[in-house]
């Protein structure tokens, strides 16, 4: 079979199965079984498929994903993260549009602790949306900052998606974790600037209101008590990697232990909260292991079918410039983001994009962060962005999807602008990893 027919067959089957509602991992496994029988030689192919799955999952490098997830779940389920958000709220009590600003600042703080965009959006939406509605905030200024900031967790370490991308692509996990920090902070600064300017130009978007007078300690004290120590936890996780003191796995374990200790010291740790944290982490872990197993074998079947080599040969004939190649791959990911979730996009594109990036001698750390940013944007692109449906679930019942789409559009445009800037100025991504390697 010619490579382009094999490519169309394998990708087409995956898309059809997902379109009719088959879960992502099961869709890939079904195509893998078909591919193993057709391209790898029947029963021998199925046996090889099983061995490949086992080899792909018994990797110590996957441990950080579970530790980072557990770290965020402990802080979320015990309520420590809510206290941190409330403390940030008191610090900016008299700033115009403060609830929208709180969404950006608080979401960025929680991003450094959770590593999960869904958890970030759910937490911010649940805690802030009722108060924003009561205060008369325009839906665009209520939901937009929450949706825009929710995805920052995919960039700022500890990012579970960054660890997954590193594990599947062979990119250094430590380097890609560190490399996402500056782009994540740039995104937070851009979102914050947009909110401040919009509220200054049109105060009706976020009406001001009187607050009870607070002493300096009442404003600063909660921040020092609940936020500063948690930022210290982030410093331990990232600093131990940056300083070469710990591997990503060890730093993730330190983060999970730190979250446990912090919850206990705050008097928030209960058996029920710990049980729920472990249960939710277990659910996510099973899903991730299914996805990893499906992805690795799918990549191998694509290689055996000749699709990967055929695509590389085509690229050699076309000889695209590095900029053209990068731009084309990002556009493909953004288009796919309108119809698929980030994990599906990663599984479909990675087997082709990584060989192309290596062939073009693209800096893989830079390329990995660009992929993370494109995946982050895909979570908010209509009509099927995951965070859009998450927002629908936590927003007031009368909120329409049209309102959600309108609210998130300016932030999507801002993030696409950031993506273009990072393509033009790769040093913003590669500086910290270079410092780490030095």
N, C-alpha and C positions, 0 to 999 in steps of 0.2 A: 504494500500500500504506500502511495506517495505520502511524503511528510505532511503536506497541507491537508490531505484527507484525514490523516490520523489526528492532526491538530483539531480540525473542525469536529471530528467525531467525539473525541474525548471532552473538549471544552463544551460542545453542544449538549452532550448528555448531562454534564454537571448543571448547566444552566437550566435545562428542561426540568430536571428533578427538583431543583430549588424553586423554580417557578410554580410547580404544582404543590409546593408546601413541604417537601421532604427536608428535614433538618440538615444543616450544612454538612456536619461530619458524616452523617449517614449517606448523603448524596455522593460525597467523595469516596466513601468506602464502596458503595455500589459500583461506581465507575472503576475503582481500583480492581475490584474482583473481575469485572468484565475485561479490563485491560490485561490483568494477569493471565486470564484464560486465553485471550486472543493474541497478545503480543509476547507473553513469556512462556507459553507452551503448556497450557492446560494445568494438570495437577501439580506439575513441577513449579509452575508459575505461582500457584496458590501457596505452595510451601515456602517459596522464596518471599512471597508477600508477607507471610506471617513472621518469618525471620527478620525481615526489614523493619516491621512494626516494633518488634521486641528490641532490636538494636537501637531504634530511634528513641525509644522511651526510657531506656535504662542509662540515661545520661545525667551525671551530677550537675551539669550546667542548667538543668531545668528547675532545680530546687529554688532558686531565687524567686521565680514566679509565684510559687505557693507561699513563700515567706512574706513577700510584699503584699500579696492579697490578704494574708492573715493579719499583717500589721494594720492595714486599713480597716478590716472588718472589726478588729478589737476596738479601735478608736471610735468607729461608727456605732457599733452595737452597744457599747458601754455609755455612750453619750458624751464622751470626752471631746469629741469633735464639735458637738453642738455648743459646749461651753466655750471653746475657742472662737467659734463664729460669733457668739454673743459678746465676747470680750473685744473682738475687733469692732463690733457695732458700737460699743461704748466709746472707743477711741475716736471715732469719726462722727460723733453724735450731732454736731452742728454743721456739717458739710452739706451743701445743696446736693440733692439727688443721692443722699447717703445710702439708701437701701440698694440702689443700683451699684454704687461704688462698693458697698459691702459685698455684693454678689461677686464682683471682680476680685477684690482683695481677699475675702474669705474663701472664695473658690480656689485662688492660687495657693493660699496657705494649706487648704485641705488636699490640694493636688500633691503637695510635697509629702503627704502622709498616707494617701490612699492608693495611688497608682491606678485608679479606676475611674473612667469618665462617667460611666453609668451611676456609680455611687456618688460622685461629685454632683452631678445634675440632680439626682434624687434628693440628696441632702439639702442643697440650696433651694430647690423648688418647694420642698416640704416646709422648710423653715421660713422662707422669705416671701413666697407668693401670697399667702393669706394677708400678711401685713401690708404688702404693696397694694393689693386690691383695696384694702380698707382705707389706705391713705390716698387713693385716687390716682395711682401711677398709671400712665398709659401702658397698654399691653406691650408695645414695642420696647419701652424702657424697663418693663418688669421682666419679661421673658428673655429678651435679647441678650442682656449681660449674663444671665444664668446659662443660657445655651452656648454662648461664645466662650465662657470661661470653663464650662464643664469639660470640654475636650482637652484643656491644657494638661490634665493628668496623664494624657498619652505622651507628652513631651517631657515634662519635668520629672526627674527621678524622685522616687522609685516608680518607674513605669513598667507595668506588667507586659504591655504590648512591645516595649523596647526589648525586654528580655526574650519574649517569644520570637521577635524578628531576628535578634542575634542568634538564637538557638537554631532557627530554621535556615538562616542565610550563611552562617559561619563568620559573621562580623563579630568582632570583640564585644562581648556584652558590657564589660566595664567601660569601654570607649563610647559605645552608643548611649549608655545611660548618662554619662557625663556630658556628652555632646548635645543632648536635648535640653540642658539647663538654660543656656543663654537664649535659644529660640523661644523657649517657654516663657521666660521673663520678658522678652521683647513683645511677645503676644499679649501678655498681661498688661504691659505698659501702654500698648496701642489701644487695647480695649478700654483701659482706664481713661486715657486721653479722650477717646471718642465720647464716652459717657459724660465726662466733665464738660466738654465743649457743647454737646447737644443740650444738656441741662442748663447751661449758661445761656445758650441762644434761645431756648424755649422752656422757661421754668414750668410751664403747664404739664410737661411730660412727667415731671417728678415734683409735685407740689410740696413746698416747704411746710413744716408744721412745728409747733412749739413742743419742747421736751422738758421734763423735770430738770431743774438745775442740779448738777452734780459737781462735787468737789474734784480737785485734780486727782486725788488718790482713787476716788470712785471710778474715774475714767481710765487711769493708767494702771491701777492695781490689778484688775482682772486680766489685762494684757500680759503683765509680768508674771502672773500666776498661771494662766492657762495657755497662752500662745508662745511665750518665750521658751519655756521648757520643751514644747513640742517642736519648735524650730531647732532647738538643740538636738532633738532626736533625728531630724533631717540632716543636721550637720554631722552627726555620728555616722549615719549611713553613707552619705556622699563623701564626707571627709576621709573616712577610712579607706574608700576606694581610691580617692584622689591622692592620698598620702602613701598608697601602696602598703598600707597596714593590713588590709583585709581584701579577700577576693569578693566578687559580687555575691556569691553564696553566703560567705561569712558575714558580710555587711547586712544582707537581708535578714539573716538570723538575728543579728544584733538589733535590727529595727523591730522585729517581732517581739523579742524579749523586752526591748525598751518600751514598746507600746503596752505590754502586759504589766510591767513595773509601774509605768506612768498611771495606768488605769487604777491599779491597786493603791498607789499613793494618793490619788484624788478621791479614793473611797467609792469609785464607780464600778469596780470589778465585782461582778456577781456570777454565781454558777450558771444562771440562766443566760446572762450576756455572753459568757465564755462558751457555753454550749452552742448558742446561736452563731457565734463567730466561727467556731470550728465547723459547724454544719454548712454554713454558707461558703466557707473556704473549700470544703470538700466537694460541694456541687460545682464550683468554678473549676477546681482541679480536674475533675472527671471530664468536664467539657473540653478543657485545654488539652488534656492527654489524647482524647479522641481526635481533636483537630490536628495535633502534631503528628500522630500516627497516620492520619489520612493524608496530610500534606507531604510527608516524606516519601511515602509510597507512590503518590500521584506524580511527584517530580521524577521518580525513577522510571515509572511507566512511560512518561512523556519522552524521557531520554531513550528508552528501548524502542519506542515507536518510530524514532527518527525525527520527531517534531522539533525537539530542541536544536539538534544539529542543523536541520533544514532552515530554521529561523535564523540561526547564526550565519549560515551561508548566504542567506538573502541579505543580511545586514552587511556582510563583506562586499557584496556586489553593489549595494546602494551607497556605502561609505558615508553615512550621515556624520555631521559634526557632533561633537560632544553636547553642545547646547541644544541642537535639534533633537538628539536622542533623549536627553533629559526632559525637555519640554514635551515631547511626544508621550513619554511614559507617564509624566504627571497628568497630562490631559486625559489619558486613558483611565487613570485611577480616579480622577474627578468625575468622569462620565459614569464609570461603574458605580461610584458612590451614590448616584441618584437612584440606584436600583438594588444595591447589595449592601450588606453590613461589612465592616472593616475586615473581619476574619475571612469572609468569603473572598473579598478583593485580594487579600494577602495570599491566600492559597492559590488563587488562579494566576496571579501575576508573578509571584516570586520565582517560580521555576523558569520563567522566560527572562525576567528583568535582571536577575543576578548574573547569568551568563553574558547578557548584553553589556552590563556594567563592567564586568571583568574584561570583556573583549575590547571595550572602548577605553580601558585603563582609567575608569572613573574612581575617585576616592570613595571607597565603600562606606566609610563612616558618614561622610557628607551625604551620600546617596541614601543611606539608611534613615537619616533624620528627615530628608526630604520626603521619603516614603511615609514616615510617621506623621508628618504634617499633612500630607495628602489624605492619609487615612483618618486623621483627626477631622479634617474638613468634611470628609464623606459622612461623618456621623450626623451632620446637620444639614446636608443638602436635600431639599425636597425631591421627590415625594416620600422617600422611604428611609430617611436618616433615623438611626436608632434613638438618638437623643431627642428628636422631635416627638416620638411616641412616648418616651420617658416623661417629657414635659407635659404632654397631653394627660398622662396618668396622674400627675401631681398637681396640675393647674386646676382652678375652679371649674366646676362642671359645665358652665356656659362658655368656656373657651373653645374656639373653633380652630381647626387646623389651618385655615386661611390666616388667622391672627398669628399663629405660631410661625408660619412661613414668612409673613411680613416682618415679624420681630427679628428673625434670625438672619434675614438677607443682608443687612449692612455688615454684620459680623463675618459672614461668609466672604464678602468682598474684601474686608480688611485682611482676612487670613490668606486669601489668594494673593493679595498684595505682599504680604509677608513672605509667602512661598516664592514669589518672583524675586524679592529682595535677597533671600537666602541663596537662590540660584545665581544671582549676580554677584553676591559677596560671600563666597563659601567660607571665608575666614571666620565669620560669626559662628559657624558650626565647628570648625576644625581646631580653633585656638585652644579650647580646654583639653580635648584629647591629646593635642600635641604637648601641652604642659604635663599631662599625666604620663605620657611616654618618656618625657624628658626626666 
